[in-house]
Amino acid sequence: MSDSIDEQLADREPWQWDEPVWRAEVDRVRAGRALVDPDPASRWPGGAKCAVMITYDADHETPFLRDNQTTPGSLSVGEYGSRVAVPRVLKMLERNGVKATFYTPGVSALLHPQDIEAFVAGGHEVGVHGWIHERNTELPYEAELDLIGRATENLEKLSGTRPVGIRTPSWDFSHSTLQVIRDMGFVYDASLMADEEPYEILADGTPTGIVEIPCEWIRDDAPYFSMNRFGGIRPHTPPRDVEQIWKDEFDMAYAEGGVFELTLHPHISGHRSRISAVERVIQHALGKEDVWVGTHAELADFLRGKFEMG
């Protein structure tokens, strides 16, 4: 008789697993039905042909704190995100009439409560992004639930509204994350990459009623512009090249009648040369008349109204 699934996971190498073991791992969190109306005329809010969403992960100092990088030089990189980039980003969004979603770690919010106030004043959504940008895949259920719970409570106090969605700090799920999301009552997640269009998350093959609004590293600024002064990682892609990649992403999304979503970071894309590229991408998308621009919460609410969930 073969070992149980738990025994095989603990005692065997992946190439030694029986089929039920690797199937169970694959099926733990999976993409369910696409939440895309087959009728293009009613697919997105307002009958738009394409949905556009601009999101920011307002990490600021938290990735450095998480990794115990507490030197002033490291932390100043995150401080720039709030001190300079957030006001610049908010002015750019206002200039273009765009409402965005700002995913904010709890510690970032407590360090910079004026950011949350400014997000709300601008009509933007505030979403949960962990506590201190923790690596959630390394945490047990109890710790993950505690950190997400604390982050949610503080964001609710500072914003006046309880967040309805989450983007996990490291764009991944532990074996407990989906249960944490359900226990917290979130209606959507924005961390997974199984599609380019929204879908319903399955848990072991069963619909959860949770909307997934996928992200992708191609449409994230960090892979293009990240910097590690003690390692080999250096910004290597000119902003105008990234601009063209994102314009091409939008053009295909528009042609297919789908979703175009960007994930940005104030401390990364809030710099002068980069925010100029971001603004040109936004203006390129807004150049199409039949485009809807909104927040993740707005899209999730629209989709939950169209589809019977869970």
C-alpha positions in Angstrom: 0.0 0.0 0.0 1.4 3.4 -0.9 2.0 6.1 1.7 -0.7 8.7 2.4 -0.5 12.0 0.5 0.9 13.8 3.6 3.5 11.1 4.0 4.5 11.3 0.4 4.8 15.1 0.5 7.1 14.8 3.6 9.2 11.8 2.7 9.4 11.6 -1.1 10.8 13.7 -3.9 8.3 15.1 -6.3 9.3 12.6 -9.0 8.4 9.8 -6.6 4.8 11.1 -5.9 1.9 8.9 -6.9 -0.6 10.5 -9.3 -3.2 11.4 -6.6 -0.5 13.4 -4.8 0.6 15.7 -7.6 -3.0 16.0 -8.8 -4.1 17.1 -5.3 -1.3 19.7 -5.2 -2.3 21.1 -8.6 -6.1 21.1 -7.7 -5.6 22.9 -4.3 -6.2 26.3 -5.9 -7.2 26.4 -9.5 -8.9 28.6 -12.1 -12.6 27.9 -12.5 -15.0 29.3 -15.1 -14.0 32.5 -16.9 -16.1 35.5 -15.7 -16.4 36.8 -19.3 -19.8 37.4 -20.8 -19.9 35.8 -24.3 -21.8 38.9 -25.5 -19.2 41.6 -26.1 -21.8 44.3 -25.8 -22.4 43.5 -22.1 -19.0 42.1 -21.1 -17.7 45.1 -19.1 -19.3 47.9 -17.2 -21.1 50.5 -19.4 -21.0 48.1 -22.4 -17.3 48.9 -22.9 -15.2 46.8 -25.2 -12.2 46.7 -22.9 -11.7 47.1 -19.2 -8.6 49.0 -17.9 -7.4 49.0 -14.4 -4.4 50.7 -12.9 -3.1 49.4 -9.6 -0.3 50.4 -7.3 1.3 48.3 -4.5 2.2 51.0 -2.0 5.0 49.0 -0.4 7.3 51.8 0.7 9.7 50.6 3.4 8.0 47.2 4.0 10.1 45.0 1.7 13.2 46.3 3.3 11.9 45.9 6.9 10.7 42.4 6.1 14.3 41.4 5.1 15.8 43.2 8.1 17.4 45.8 5.9 17.1 48.7 8.3 19.9 50.9 7.2 18.8 54.5 6.4 19.9 54.1 2.8 17.6 51.2 2.2 14.7 52.7 4.0 15.0 56.0 2.2 14.1 54.2 -1.0 10.8 53.3 0.5 10.4 56.7 2.1 10.7 58.3 -1.4 7.6 56.3 -2.4 5.4 58.2 0.1 7.2 61.5 0.3 7.6 62.2 -3.5 6.0 59.5 -5.6 2.6 59.2 -4.1 1.7 62.9 -4.6 3.1 62.8 -8.1 1.1 59.6 -8.9 -2.1 61.0 -7.5 -1.7 64.2 -9.6 -1.1 62.1 -12.7 -4.2 60.0 -12.1 -6.3 63.1 -11.4 -5.0 64.7 -14.5 -6.2 61.8 -16.6 -9.5 61.1 -14.7 -8.4 57.6 -13.5 -9.5 55.9 -10.3 -6.9 53.3 -9.2 -6.6 50.6 -6.6 -3.8 51.0 -4.0 -2.8 47.8 -2.3 -1.1 48.8 1.0 0.6 46.8 3.6 -0.6 47.5 7.1 2.9 48.8 8.2 3.0 51.1 5.2 -0.4 52.5 6.2 0.7 53.1 9.8 4.0 54.8 8.7 2.2 57.0 6.2 -1.5 57.5 7.2 -1.6 60.6 5.0 -1.3 58.3 2.0 -4.5 56.5 2.9 -6.2 59.8 3.4 -5.0 61.0 0.0 -6.1 57.7 -1.7 -9.6 58.1 -0.3 -9.8 61.8 -1.1 -8.9 61.0 -4.7 -11.7 58.4 -5.0 -9.4 55.5 -5.2 -9.8 52.0 -3.7 -7.6 50.8 -0.8 -6.9 47.0 -0.8 -5.0 44.7 1.5 -1.4 43.8 0.7 -0.3 42.0 3.8 1.2 43.4 7.1 4.9 44.0 6.4 5.1 42.5 2.9 5.7 39.2 4.5 6.5 36.0 2.5 3.1 34.4 3.1 4.2 31.0 1.7 6.5 30.6 4.7 3.7 31.2 7.3 1.3 28.8 9.0 -2.4 29.5 8.8 -2.6 31.2 12.2 0.2 33.7 11.5 -1.1 34.5 8.1 -4.6 35.1 9.3 -3.4 37.3 12.2 -1.3 39.5 9.9 -4.0 39.9 7.2 -6.5 40.5 10.0 -4.4 43.3 11.6 -3.7 44.8 8.2 -7.4 44.9 7.3 -8.4 46.4 10.6 -5.9 49.2 10.3 -6.8 50.0 6.7 -10.4 50.1 7.7 -9.7 52.5 10.6 -7.6 54.8 8.4 -9.7 54.7 5.2 -13.2 54.5 6.8 -14.1 51.6 4.6 -13.4 47.9 5.1 -11.3 46.5 2.2 -13.1 44.0 0.0 -10.1 42.6 -1.9 -6.5 41.5 -1.4 -3.3 41.2 -3.3 -0.9 38.9 -1.4 2.4 40.5 -0.6 4.5 38.1 -2.8 1.9 37.3 -5.4 1.5 33.7 -4.2 -0.7 31.5 -2.1 0.5 29.3 0.8 -1.6 26.2 1.4 -3.6 28.4 3.8 -4.0 31.6 1.9 -7.3 30.7 0.2 -8.8 29.8 3.5 -7.6 33.0 5.0 -9.2 35.0 2.2 -12.5 33.1 2.8 -12.3 33.6 6.5 -11.7 37.3 6.1 -14.7 37.7 3.8 -12.9 39.2 0.8 -14.8 39.1 -2.4 -11.9 39.1 -4.8 -8.2 38.4 -5.0 -5.6 39.9 -7.4 -2.5 37.7 -7.0 -2.8 34.8 -9.4 -1.9 34.3 -13.0 -3.9 31.5 -14.6 -5.6 33.8 -17.1 -5.7 37.3 -18.5 -9.4 37.7 -17.8 -11.2 37.4 -14.5 -12.2 33.9 -13.2 -13.7 32.2 -10.2 -11.3 30.5 -7.9 -11.7 26.8 -7.3 -10.7 25.1 -4.0 -10.1 21.4 -4.6 -12.4 21.6 -7.6 -15.2 23.4 -5.8 -16.2 27.0 -6.8 -15.5 29.4 -4.0 -17.5 32.5 -5.1 -14.2 34.5 -5.0 -13.4 36.6 -8.1 -9.8 36.4 -9.3 -8.6 39.5 -11.2 -5.2 38.2 -12.5 -1.9 40.0 -12.5 1.2 39.3 -14.6 4.9 40.1 -14.3 4.9 41.4 -17.8 2.6 44.2 -16.7 4.5 44.9 -13.5 7.1 47.6 -13.2 9.4 45.7 -10.7 10.9 43.2 -13.2 12.0 46.0 -15.5 13.2 48.6 -13.0 14.3 46.8 -9.8 17.7 47.5 -8.2 19.9 45.6 -5.8 23.1 47.6 -5.1 24.8 44.5 -3.5 23.8 42.1 -6.2 23.7 41.7 -10.0 20.2 43.1 -10.4 20.3 46.5 -12.1 17.6 48.4 -14.0 18.2 47.5 -17.6 15.1 48.3 -19.6 14.6 51.9 -20.8 11.2 53.3 -19.7 10.2 53.9 -23.3 10.8 50.2 -24.1 8.6 49.2 -21.2 6.0 51.8 -22.4 5.9 50.0 -25.8 5.5 46.6 -24.1 2.5 47.9 -22.1 1.0 49.6 -25.1 1.2 46.3 -27.0 -0.4 44.5 -24.1 -3.3 47.0 -24.1 -3.7 46.8 -27.9 -4.1 43.1 -27.8 -6.5 43.2 -24.8 -8.5 45.8 -26.7 -8.6 43.7 -29.9 -9.7 40.7 -27.9 -12.3 42.6 -25.8 -10.6 41.7 -22.6 -8.9 43.3 -19.5 -5.8 45.4 -19.4 -4.3 45.8 -15.9 -1.0 47.4 -14.7 0.7 46.8 -11.4 2.9 49.6 -10.4 4.8 50.7 -7.3 5.2 54.4 -6.2 8.8 54.0 -5.2 9.6 52.3 -8.5 7.5 54.0 -11.2 7.0 57.3 -9.4 10.3 58.6 -10.7 10.2 61.3 -13.4 11.2 59.3 -16.5 9.1 56.3 -15.5 5.8 58.1 -14.6 6.0 59.9 -17.9 6.0 56.5 -19.6 3.1 55.3 -17.4 1.1 58.4 -18.3 1.6 57.9 -22.0 0.4 54.3 -21.7 -2.7 55.4 -19.8 -3.4 58.1 -22.4 -2.9 55.6 -25.2 -5.6 53.4 -23.6 -7.9 56.4 -22.9 -7.7 57.2 -26.6 -10.2 54.5 -27.3 -13.8 55.7 -26.7 -15.2 52.4 -25.7 -12.9 51.7 -22.8 -14.0 51.4 -19.1 -11.5 52.4 -16.5 -12.1 51.6 -12.8 -11.0 49.8 -9.7 -10.7 46.2 -8.9 -13.6 46.5 -6.4 -15.8 48.0 -9.0 -15.1 45.2 -11.5 -15.5 42.5 -8.9 -18.9 44.0 -7.9 -20.0 44.1 -11.6 -19.0 40.5 -12.2 -20.6 39.2 -9.0 -23.8 40.9 -10.2 -23.6 39.2 -13.6 -22.7 35.7 -12.5 -24.1 33.4 -9.9 -21.1 32.8 -7.7 -20.0 30.0 -5.4 
